[in-house]
């Protein structure tokens, strides 16, 4: 292993820059490999084009005859652009994308060869559903699943393969992917938000959720990454003493991007342009060798697909530049982990951002309506939001004084807090002319002036308002954005439905005017949701105590957090909006608790292997060198050798102590794993891995990392943090 380490270092230090040829203008190549509007106009007849656009805009179904026309046009376009194969590209509940390539090539009975791709192949395929997580719903005698075309997300070419974005469902009809519930949640929030918008603008006929994600990641030389078994198999380092220099000097954030990294970014961004991913921002993140990429916001379904596609693209491009991309939320102890901030908003077909203040009191009342309803939705479902960002890897990051805590809170800034405080004072029932005037002119009417230069951005808040959108900052860097976005759309949709019912009741029963009714309902929502708002420092113990006093949840581990997904409240939410059935909700819970246990199990095995088969033998080897030295000193100095060999003998004892503790920890951890594996169900197994197995990780690591400081660097088997983080 030590030989491998030094070979990797030598290889890394001899890397040559990879030349990158960028186009003169990115606008010239943007979407070139996407079957978008331009390609459709060129390759589809009028009826087919109109039908596809109607499906995209209104969600209408595409006739089978039309599908045949679309498939023919799509095939011709794809072949013209170098495609030889096609695949249904879907997002199963593995966290990764899936694809099975079929050639356009077909052999006819008479021996002739043609390129074939029909409507049936475009619309639906039958992959093996048994090989994907299914939460126990798949019948053992029926392995089939189905992928079905999603026309709202355009097909694209990756390499020589036409990729068709699809949903993925079981033979029995349940959704087995992230996309299906997301699409249903988008329909729900569209319907609910459109109804509320009609209070303010009768011309609004559609509302779309928008998403702008920010992807954080680490870049490590591929040779160095491959020299570490833990990085290869777990995506994070399970061992490794902190480097003397890490991020404590704050000298990496927004610093000059290293040339080799910049070449990777340029190459990767060119690929993104071809695939229609509107990447815009790149920079160094806080930790050494950590970076961030962010696009222009898009419609949520498309944005989710683009993020999943981006992670695939990044891995492929990274290999060309001899890098390995690490998406794990905490690949290195002692430095910042990586998140994926999800910036969410709602936009109308009339071009209005519903979370952006306007220029008139009426527009600002609309803004406040959606602003307050979103806060109320988060307040009512904070445990469910925590559950959507829960994973074994994200647990390392949440609450680690670098990322939001596990407690869900909403940050809105001091100016908007004052606005809500004023609205809280609104009179119950009809407003006097003076009250109405004061509200419209001095409270609602002045919102643009107040928040025009609102630079408040609380980095410790999981859910922060940033001027024209909400930023869910707690999403993990490995996560599929569809998971939190589905929940956010769902809870806001439900809240808007309740809001409209309450406003309509006040107008009908209490004979209140529309704006008076809205003010009255918003006042109650502000009062009821006040405890979720927090403007302070979420990193300290004081906030934990305050949150407990307020009755907010603090689910620090994934097994505890996930339980909110199968609560009666959550199941009713999803069923009521036709987003997920009870079976679909429960299968996701089963998959996620099982995945948690498996990840901890894998990490435990890796840790045991490295510690017992690499670290301990290396420590013994060095200890033997010390023993030989002591024996030699005894031969030379006789009974006075103890004075000469004092420090060596101290080191020998220290090494023995660490070896003993490592071996004891591994033995006990293995026994704990056996017990966890025999637990009564998946939930109990996950809880046991969390409470009984995982604590050994820190104990074993502590003694291994101490040995790293004691053992001769020339024989240490694992590539060190200083090499991983600072070799470029």
Secondary structure, DSSP 8 states (H G I E B T S, - for coil): -HHHHHHHHHHHHT---------S-HHHHTTTTB--HHHHHHHS-HHHHHHHHHHHHH-----HHHHHHHHHHHHHHHHHTT--EEEEEB-BTTSS-B---EESEEE-TTS-EEE---HHHHHEE--BGGGS--TT-S-TT--BEEEEE-TTS--EEETTEEEEEEEEEETTS-B-BSHHHHHHHHHHHHHHHHHHHTTT-TT---EEEEEEEEEEEEEEEHHHHHT-HHHHHHSS-SS----SSSSTT--STT----HHHHHHHHHHHHHHHHTT--EEEEEE-SSTTEEEEEE--EEHHHHHHHHHHHHHHHHHHHHHTTEEEE--TTSSTTS---BEEEEEEEEETTS-BTTS--SSHHHHHHHHHHHHHHHHHHHHTHHHHHHHT--TTGGGTTTSSSS--SS--EE--HHHHHHHHHHHT--SSS--HHHHHHIIIIIITTHHHHHTT-----TT-SEEE-SSSEEETT-BTTS-HHHHHHHHHHHHHHHHHHHHHHHHHHHHHS---HHHHHHHHHHHHHHHTGGGB--S-TTSHHHHHHHHHHT-----SHHHHHGGGGSHHHHHHHHHTTS--HHHHHHHHHHHHHHHHHHHHHHHHHHHHHIIIIIHHHHHHHHHHHHHHHHHHHHHHGGGHHHHTHHHHHHHHHHHHHHHHHHHHHHHHHHHHHHHHTSSSHHHHHHHIIIIITHHHHHHHHHHHHHHHHS-TTT--S--HHHHHH--
